[in-house]
Amino acid sequence: MKTISILGFAGSLRKDSYNKSILRAAIEFLPKDTGLEIFDLEGIPPFNQDIENQPPEKVRGFKTKIRAADAILIATPEYNYSIPGVLKNAIDWASRPYGDNAFDGKPAAVMGASIGMGGTMRAQYHLRQCFVFLNMHPINQPEVMVPFAHEKIDQSGRVTDQKTREKIRELLENLVIWTQRLEEL
Ligand SMILES: Cc1cc2nc3c(=O)[nH]c(=O)nc-3n(C[C@H](O)[C@H](O)[C@H](O)COP(=O)(O)O)c2cc1C
């Protein structure tokens, strides 16, 4: 069985981000023969179509890593009932110029943590809407929505809530199975 490589990124630049924490937790639950590289979106500027043919170095590196990955894992915060601009900008850069969408055909999984009771559900559905035009293939289940994240992740950034840990493990397992199935097609 070939090794599956996953590229993960969080839509938060915050040092103590709960979304960075759940992404790191995913490393603990990687199925056999699977790798997860975490990419930090820090340094990706606001998207500017004037320079989409000469993107900044950081964007070029991001696109290269997306292309090299077998699957994508995104941990999104929810900002004002949607995805943060930081995440949307990164996605927009990686999808351009037209015809050079690095996400094209990639299997994907989504999770998200918020301090509110919705657990990023509205942001996740907005993100899934983007996946349609990006031609990505997200898994539907489990939906990993982590509400009241401050009660489930400790000061050191460790996910302490058992149910959340179990959901992240299940998400990783399903993403790998889904990726293998798509590669067999
Ligand atoms: C601009 C802004 C908008 C926010 N809007 C929401 C929201 O719509 N829903 C929600 O549950 N939390 C919202 N929050 C609170 C976030 O859940 C919280 O800041 C969380 O820690 C962000 O994720 P992070 O820890 O990965 O940075 C908002 C926070 C900010 C800074």
The ligand as a Tripos MOL2 file, in Angstrom:
@<TRIPOS>MOLECULE
LIG
   31    33     1     0     0
SMALL
NO_CHARGES

@<TRIPOS>ATOM
      1 C1        -13.5040   38.5160   13.7070 C.3       1 LIG1
      2 C2        -14.0610   37.4010   14.5510 C.ar      1 LIG1
      3 C3        -15.3130   36.9090   14.2950 C.ar      1 LIG1
      4 C4        -15.8270   35.8240   15.0380 C.ar      1 LIG1
      5 N1        -17.0290   35.2920   14.7010 N.ar      1 LIG1
      6 C5        -17.4280   34.1250   15.2720 C.ar      1 LIG1
      7 C6        -18.5780   33.4330   14.7830 C.ar      1 LIG1
      8 O1        -19.2420   33.8500   13.8470 O.2       1 LIG1
      9 N2        -18.9080   32.2620   15.3810 N.ar      1 LIG1
     10 C7        -18.1870   31.7310   16.4220 C.ar      1 LIG1
     11 O2        -18.5400   30.6620   16.9270 O.2       1 LIG1
     12 N3        -17.0930   32.3630   16.9040 N.ar      1 LIG1
     13 C8        -16.6850   33.5420   16.3450 C.ar      1 LIG1
     14 N4        -15.5390   34.1730   16.7830 N.ar      1 LIG1
     15 C9        -14.8120   33.6200   17.9320 C.3       1 LIG1
     16 C10       -13.8930   32.4740   17.4900 C.3       1 LIG1
     17 O3        -14.6010   31.2500   17.6320 O.3       1 LIG1
     18 C11       -12.6410   32.4380   18.3640 C.3       1 LIG1
     19 O4        -11.9500   33.6790   18.2580 O.3       1 LIG1
     20 C12       -11.7220   31.2980   18.0290 C.3       1 LIG1
     21 O5        -10.7480   31.1840   19.0270 O.3       1 LIG1
     22 C13       -11.0660   31.4910   16.6450 C.3       1 LIG1
     23 O6        -10.3330   30.3600   16.2610 O.3       1 LIG1
     24 P1         -8.7590   30.1670   16.6010 P.3       1 LIG1
     25 O7         -8.6890   29.8640   18.0690 O.co2     1 LIG1
     26 O8         -8.3430   29.0010   15.7670 O.co2     1 LIG1
     27 O9         -8.0270   31.4270   16.2550 O.co2     1 LIG1
     28 C14       -15.0460   35.2730   16.0810 C.ar      1 LIG1
     29 C15       -13.7790   35.8010   16.3560 C.ar      1 LIG1
     30 C16       -13.2820   36.8410   15.5970 C.ar      1 LIG1
     31 C17       -11.8880   37.3640   15.8870 C.3       1 LIG1
@<TRIPOS>BOND
     1     1     2 1
     2     2     3 ar
     3     2    30 ar
     4     3     4 ar
     5     4     5 ar
     6     4    28 ar
     7     5     6 ar
     8     6     7 ar
     9     6    13 1
    10     7     8 2
    11     7     9 ar
    12     9    10 ar
    13    10    11 2
    14    10    12 ar
    15    12    13 ar
    16    13    14 ar
    17    14    15 1
    18    14    28 ar
    19    15    16 1
    20    16    17 1
    21    16    18 1
    22    18    19 1
    23    18    20 1
    24    20    21 1
    25    20    22 1
    26    22    23 1
    27    23    24 1
    28    24    25 2
    29    24    26 1
    30    24    27 1
    31    28    29 ar
    32    29    30 ar
    33    30    31 1
@<TRIPOS>SUBSTRUCTURE
     1 LIG1         1 GROUP 0 **** ****
